[in-house]
Amino acid sequence: MIRTQIQLTESQAKALRKLSNAEHVSVAELIRRSVDNLIKSSAIMDADQMRNRAIAAVGRFHSGKTDISENHDKYLAEDFS
């Protein structure tokens, strides 16, 4: 573990202590969990993650149109106008 120092408002510290007592875990553990949740929900992805998401999306959606590859610009213009 790496030790770090943060500053909280009085109300944040009070609420964390209250939650800490209710859940029977340390304030530090609550902060670690919060940081983990923030990291997981972050939009930051590395190149491999973005590539894997793009590959997973291929073929998952169907428009019912058979000429998308030829007329994609036309369809985009129609949808954005």
C-alpha positions in Angstrom: 0.0 0.0 0.0 1.1 3.5 -0.7 0.4 6.1 2.0 -1.2 9.3 0.9 -2.7 12.4 2.5 -6.0 14.0 1.4 -8.1 16.9 2.7 -11.8 16.5 3.3 -14.5 18.9 4.2 -15.9 18.6 7.7 -19.2 17.2 6.3 -17.3 14.6 4.1 -15.2 13.4 7.1 -18.3 13.2 9.3 -20.3 11.3 6.7 -17.3 8.9 6.1 -16.9 8.2 9.8 -20.7 7.5 10.1 -20.6 5.2 7.0 -17.4 3.5 8.3 -19.1 2.7 11.6 -22.2 1.4 9.9 -20.3 -0.9 7.5 -17.7 -1.9 10.1 -14.8 -0.9 7.8 -12.1 1.8 8.0 -12.5 5.2 6.5 -9.4 4.3 4.4 -11.2 1.2 3.0 -14.2 3.3 2.0 -11.9 5.7 0.2 -10.1 2.8 -1.6 -13.4 1.4 -2.7 -14.5 4.8 -3.9 -11.3 5.2 -5.9 -11.8 1.7 -7.4 -15.3 2.7 -8.4 -14.1 5.9 -10.0 -11.4 4.1 -12.0 -13.9 1.4 -13.2 -16.4 4.0 -14.3 -13.8 6.3 -15.9 -14.0 6.7 -19.7 -10.2 6.4 -19.9 -9.3 3.3 -21.9 -6.0 2.1 -23.3 -5.7 1.2 -27.0 -6.2 -2.5 -26.4 -9.4 -1.9 -24.5 -10.8 0.4 -27.3 -9.8 -2.1 -30.0 -11.5 -5.0 -28.1 -14.7 -3.0 -27.6 -14.8 -2.1 -31.3 -14.3 -5.7 -32.3 -17.0 -6.8 -29.9 -19.4 -4.3 -31.5 -18.9 -5.6 -35.0 -22.1 -7.3 -36.3 -24.1 -6.7 -33.2 -26.5 -4.1 -34.7 -28.7 -4.5 -37.7 -30.3 -1.7 -39.7 -32.2 -3.8 -42.2 -30.4 -2.0 -45.0 -28.1 -3.9 -47.4 -26.2 -1.0 -48.8 -24.7 0.6 -45.7 -21.1 0.2 -46.9 -21.9 2.0 -50.2 -24.1 4.7 -48.9 -23.0 5.3 -45.3 -22.3 9.0 -45.9 -25.8 9.5 -47.3 -27.4 7.8 -44.2 -25.2 9.8 -41.8 -26.2 13.1 -43.5 -29.9 12.1 -43.3 -29.6 11.2 -39.6 -27.8 14.4 -38.7 -29.9 16.9 -40.6 
